[in-house]
Amino acid sequence: MPYGYSYDAYGRPSYGDYGMPGSPVFPPPGSGAVAPMQIPKDVIRIGEQAIWSTQRYADATALANTIARVFSVALGSQGQGFGSSLSTAETSLKEAGRIPGAYAFDVYGIAVHVYALVGSTPNTAFPVVGADMRNFQSNCTIRWDFIQSFIDVSPAYLCGAGGGIYGATADTGAAEGSSGGTRTMINNGNGQLWIYREHPVALPSNATFAINYVWGANAVPIDGGANDYALALRTSLLGQFRVAIEIA
């Protein structure tokens, strides 16, 4: 049937009240019929980025059978093992444990960056000693914390964060962890990511969530090397922000 009209019992086109053949069908005023088109009320804007949060462990901290909760402290607040306010290097959260209102975030990957701290600042001179990296890789697991439910993600080794600035080794002629020396820089998973390839984890607007570091019974205290540093674990959630923009 041509669009815009129908046929009567004798096969003749009947234009009725809907215009000429081939014209769009629009119901007459007052007919109560619904026009075959709806104007959208909003559009969805999507942006890819990461959100992150950091846990600090002081030198010699006992880790066996402990749980640390990150994404629970907002920017400018104190906590998660830090004695001072968290800066943008430690977290990007504007609200503790929450996705901002009007936004939603789909998580496609999780990465954990392990680095050393002297006081409250990154230790750029020394890498993490092998004992601490092996301890993290072998005895720590990552878990979602949704207040009333917990979902285990994977062993920490699968949530790598790249190769590190030293590559595999750095030979400077002294003991591991000191200001010089042949020391092994064990990469955290060598850049692997735990990826939700088909089904991302959806964090709705205003959703309350956290990531837990769950340490096993065989975890040993933080080593700290010759510098007695603190260890920092920065978790990044990689994904997409979605926001509805009202247009009508």
C-alpha positions as CSV (number, residue, x, y, z in Angstrom):
1,M,0.0,0.0,0.0
2,P,1.4,3.4,-0.9
3,Y,2.3,5.5,2.2
4,G,-0.3,8.2,3.0
5,Y,-3.6,6.6,1.9
6,S,-5.6,3.4,1.7
7,Y,-7.8,1.5,-0.8
8,D,-11.6,1.1,-0.8
9,A,-13.5,-2.1,-1.6
10,Y,-13.1,-1.6,-5.4
11,G,-9.3,-1.1,-5.2
12,R,-9.5,2.6,-5.6
13,P,-7.2,4.8,-3.5
14,S,-9.0,6.6,-0.7
15,Y,-7.2,9.7,0.5
16,G,-9.6,10.5,3.4
17,D,-8.4,13.3,5.6
18,Y,-4.7,12.4,5.3
19,G,-3.5,14.4,2.2
20,M,-2.3,13.3,-1.2
21,P,-0.8,10.0,-2.2
22,G,2.8,9.6,-1.0
23,S,2.5,12.3,1.6
24,P,3.3,11.6,5.3
25,V,0.3,10.5,7.4
26,F,-0.5,13.1,10.0
27,P,-3.8,12.6,12.0
28,P,-6.3,15.5,11.7
29,P,-6.6,17.9,14.6
30,G,-8.8,16.7,17.4
31,S,-8.8,13.1,16.1
32,G,-7.1,11.7,19.2
33,A,-4.6,9.8,17.1
34,V,-0.9,9.7,17.9
35,A,1.5,11.1,15.4
36,P,4.1,8.6,14.2
37,M,7.0,10.5,15.6
38,Q,8.3,11.3,19.1
39,I,10.6,14.1,19.9
40,P,13.4,12.9,22.3
41,K,13.5,14.6,25.7
42,D,17.3,14.2,26.2
43,V,20.5,12.8,24.7
44,I,23.2,10.7,26.3
45,R,26.7,12.1,26.4
46,I,29.5,9.6,26.9
47,G,33.1,10.3,27.9
48,E,35.9,7.8,28.4
49,Q,38.2,8.3,31.4
50,A,39.3,6.8,34.8
51,I,38.4,7.4,38.4
52,W,41.0,6.4,41.1
53,S,41.7,6.1,44.8
54,T,44.8,5.1,46.8
55,Q,45.6,3.1,50.0
56,R,48.8,3.8,52.0
57,Y,50.5,1.2,54.2
58,A,53.2,2.4,56.6
59,D,56.5,0.5,56.7
60,A,56.2,-2.8,58.7
61,T,52.4,-2.8,58.6
62,A,51.0,-6.3,59.2
63,L,48.8,-7.3,56.3
64,A,47.7,-11.0,57.0
65,N,43.9,-11.4,57.0
66,T,43.3,-7.6,56.7
67,I,41.0,-5.7,54.5
68,A,41.5,-2.1,53.2
69,R,38.7,-0.1,51.6
70,V,39.4,2.4,48.9
71,F,37.1,4.9,47.1
72,S,35.8,5.7,50.6
73,V,37.6,9.1,51.0
74,A,36.9,12.2,48.9
75,L,39.4,14.6,47.5
76,G,40.7,17.0,50.2
77,S,39.8,14.6,53.1
78,Q,42.0,12.4,55.2
79,G,42.0,8.6,55.4
80,Q,42.9,5.4,53.7
81,G,46.3,5.3,55.6
82,F,47.2,8.9,54.8
83,G,47.9,11.4,57.6
84,S,47.2,14.4,55.3
85,S,44.4,15.3,52.9
86,L,44.2,13.3,49.7
87,S,45.2,15.3,46.6
88,T,44.4,14.5,43.0
89,A,47.4,12.2,42.8
90,E,45.6,9.9,45.4
91,T,42.0,10.2,44.4
92,S,39.6,11.9,41.9
93,L,36.4,11.4,43.9
94,K,34.5,14.5,44.7
95,E,32.1,12.5,47.0
96,A,33.3,9.7,49.2
97,G,32.2,6.3,47.8
98,R,29.7,7.8,45.3
99,I,29.3,8.5,41.7
100,P,28.2,12.2,41.3
101,G,24.6,12.9,40.8
102,A,23.3,12.9,37.2
103,Y,26.2,10.8,36.1
104,A,26.7,7.0,35.7
105,F,29.9,5.1,35.2
106,D,30.5,1.8,33.4
107,V,33.7,0.1,34.5
108,Y,35.5,-1.8,31.7
109,G,38.9,-2.4,33.4
110,I,40.7,-2.3,36.8
111,A,44.4,-1.4,37.2
112,V,46.5,-1.2,40.4
113,H,49.6,0.9,40.4
114,V,52.1,0.0,43.3
115,Y,54.6,2.6,44.3
116,A,56.8,3.7,47.2
117,L,56.2,6.7,49.5
118,V,58.6,8.6,51.7
119,G,56.4,10.5,54.2
120,S,53.4,11.6,52.1
121,T,55.3,12.2,48.7
122,P,56.1,9.7,45.9
123,N,59.6,8.2,46.2
124,T,60.9,8.9,42.7
125,A,64.4,7.7,43.5
126,F,63.7,4.1,44.4
127,P,61.4,1.5,43.0
128,V,59.3,-0.9,45.1
129,V,61.5,-3.7,46.4
130,G,60.8,-7.2,45.2
131,A,59.6,-8.5,48.5
132,D,56.7,-6.0,48.6
133,M,55.7,-6.5,45.0
134,R,55.7,-10.3,45.3
135,N,53.7,-10.0,48.5
136,F,51.1,-7.9,46.8
137,Q,50.9,-10.2,43.7
138,S,50.7,-13.4,45.6
139,N,48.6,-12.6,48.7
140,C,46.2,-9.8,47.8
141,T,42.9,-10.1,46.0
142,I,40.6,-7.4,44.7
143,R,36.9,-7.3,45.6
144,W,33.9,-5.0,44.9
145,D,32.1,-3.7,48.0
146,F,28.6,-2.6,47.5
147,I,27.7,-2.2,51.2
148,Q,25.4,-5.1,51.4
149,S,27.0,-7.4,48.8
150,F,30.6,-8.3,47.9
151,I,31.9,-9.5,44.5
152,D,35.4,-11.0,44.2
153,V,37.1,-9.7,41.1
154,S,40.5,-11.5,40.8
155,P,43.9,-12.0,42.3
156,A,45.8,-8.7,42.4
157,Y,48.3,-10.0,39.9
158,L,45.7,-9.8,37.1
159,C,45.1,-6.1,37.7
160,G,48.5,-4.8,36.5
161,A,49.4,-1.2,35.7
162,G,52.2,-1.3,33.2
163,G,55.9,-1.8,33.1
164,G,57.3,0.8,35.4
165,I,60.0,3.4,34.6
166,Y,62.9,0.9,35.3
167,G,61.7,-2.0,33.1
168,A,62.9,-5.3,34.5
169,T,66.1,-4.4,36.4
170,A,68.2,-1.4,37.2
171,D,71.9,-2.0,37.9
172,T,73.5,0.8,40.0
173,G,75.9,-1.2,42.3
174,A,74.5,-1.4,45.8
175,A,71.9,-3.3,47.8
176,E,68.2,-3.6,46.9
177,G,66.2,-0.6,48.0
178,S,69.2,1.6,48.8
179,S,70.2,4.8,46.9
180,G,72.1,2.6,44.4
181,G,72.3,-1.0,43.6
182,T,71.3,-3.9,41.5
183,R,67.7,-4.2,42.3
184,T,64.8,-6.1,40.7
185,M,61.8,-4.1,39.6
186,I,59.1,-6.7,39.3
187,N,56.3,-5.2,37.2
188,N,52.7,-5.5,38.5
189,G,51.3,-7.9,36.0
190,N,53.3,-6.4,33.2
191,G,50.5,-4.3,32.0
192,Q,47.7,-6.8,32.2
193,L,44.2,-5.6,33.1
194,W,41.2,-7.4,34.4
195,I,38.7,-6.4,31.7
196,Y,34.9,-6.8,31.6
197,R,35.0,-7.3,27.9
198,E,31.2,-7.9,27.3
199,H,29.5,-6.9,30.5
200,P,30.9,-3.8,32.2
201,V,30.1,-3.1,35.9
202,A,27.5,-0.4,35.9
203,L,27.8,2.2,38.7
204,P,24.5,4.2,38.6
205,S,24.2,7.8,39.6
206,N,24.7,8.3,43.3
207,A,25.6,4.6,43.7
208,T,27.6,3.8,46.9
209,F,30.6,1.5,46.2
210,A,34.2,0.7,47.1
211,I,37.1,-1.6,46.2
212,N,38.6,-3.8,48.9
213,Y,42.1,-5.1,49.1
214,V,41.7,-8.4,50.8
215,W,45.0,-9.9,52.1
216,G,45.4,-13.6,52.7
217,A,46.8,-15.5,55.7
218,N,50.2,-15.8,54.1
219,A,50.7,-12.0,53.6
220,V,53.8,-10.6,55.3
221,P,54.3,-7.1,56.7
222,I,55.5,-4.3,54.5
223,D,59.2,-4.6,53.9
224,G,60.1,-1.0,53.0
225,G,63.6,-1.9,51.8
226,A,66.6,0.0,53.1
227,N,64.6,3.3,53.1
228,D,61.7,2.0,55.3
229,Y,59.2,3.5,52.9
230,A,55.5,3.3,53.0
231,L,53.7,1.4,50.2
232,A,50.9,2.9,48.1
233,L,48.3,1.0,46.1
234,R,46.4,3.3,43.6
235,T,43.4,1.6,42.0
236,S,42.0,3.0,38.7
237,L,38.6,2.1,37.3
238,L,38.7,2.5,33.6
239,G,35.5,3.2,31.7
240,Q,32.9,5.6,30.5
241,F,30.9,8.3,32.2
242,R,27.3,8.7,30.9
243,V,25.2,11.8,31.5
244,A,21.7,12.6,30.2
245,I,21.4,16.1,28.7
246,E,17.9,17.5,28.6
247,I,17.0,19.1,25.3
248,A,13.2,19.4,25.4
